[in-house]
Amino acid sequence: MKKGRVLVIDDDPAMLDACAETLIYYGYDVLLREDPRLGISTVQQETFDVVLLDLKMPGMNGLDLLREIRSVDSKVL
C-alpha cells in the first residue's frame, strides 16, 4: 500500500533520482519534475500530499515556487 503522493521538483537529475529511489523504497508514489513551471502545472492537474523542491533553480527560486504551488493547492505540504 502506498503511503502518499510526493512531487519532487529539482533541476539536478541526480538529486531527482536519489529522492525517487529513497521515497519509492519507503512506499511513496513519486513524480519527478526538473522544471519549476512544469511542477506548477503538474500540481494544477494532480493531487499530492507533499512537494519537495529545490531552493535554487534557474528561472524561479524555491520559495517563489512554493508560494505558487500553495496558491493552487493550499493543502499540500
SVG drawing of the C-alpha trace seen along z (x, -y; Angstrom):
<svg xmlns="http://www.w3.org/2000/svg" viewBox="-6 -34 29 36">
<polyline fill="none" stroke="black" stroke-width="0.4" points="0.0,0.0 1.3,-3.4 1.9,-5.9 1.2,-9.0 1.9,-11.0 5.1,-13.1 6.1,-15.5 9.8,-16.3 11.0,-19.4 14.7,-19.9 16.8,-20.9 19.5,-18.3 18.7,-14.9 20.9,-13.1 19.1,-14.6 15.7,-13.7 16.9,-10.1 18.2,-9.9 14.9,-11.3 12.8,-8.9 14.8,-5.9 14.6,-6.6 10.9,-7.6 9.8,-4.6 11.8,-2.3 9.7,-3.6 6.5,-3.1 5.6,-6.5 4.1,-7.2 6.6,-9.7 6.5,-12.0 9.6,-14.0 9.9,-17.3 13.1,-19.2 11.4,-22.4 9.6,-24.6 6.9,-25.7 6.1,-22.1 5.9,-21.4 3.2,-24.1 1.2,-22.7 1.5,-19.3 0.0,-20.5 -2.8,-22.1 -3.6,-18.7 -2.9,-16.2 -3.1,-15.9 -0.1,-15.5 0.4,-15.1 3.9,-16.6 6.0,-18.6 9.8,-18.5 11.6,-21.3 15.0,-22.8 15.5,-26.3 17.9,-27.4 16.7,-26.6 17.1,-28.5 14.1,-30.8 12.5,-30.6 13.7,-30.1 12.1,-27.6 10.3,-30.0 8.5,-31.6 7.7,-28.2 6.3,-27.2 4.0,-30.3 2.7,-29.5 2.1,-25.8 0.3,-26.8 -1.9,-29.2 -3.0,-26.2 -3.4,-23.7 -3.2,-25.2 -3.3,-21.7 0.0,-20.5 2.9,-20.5"/>
</svg>
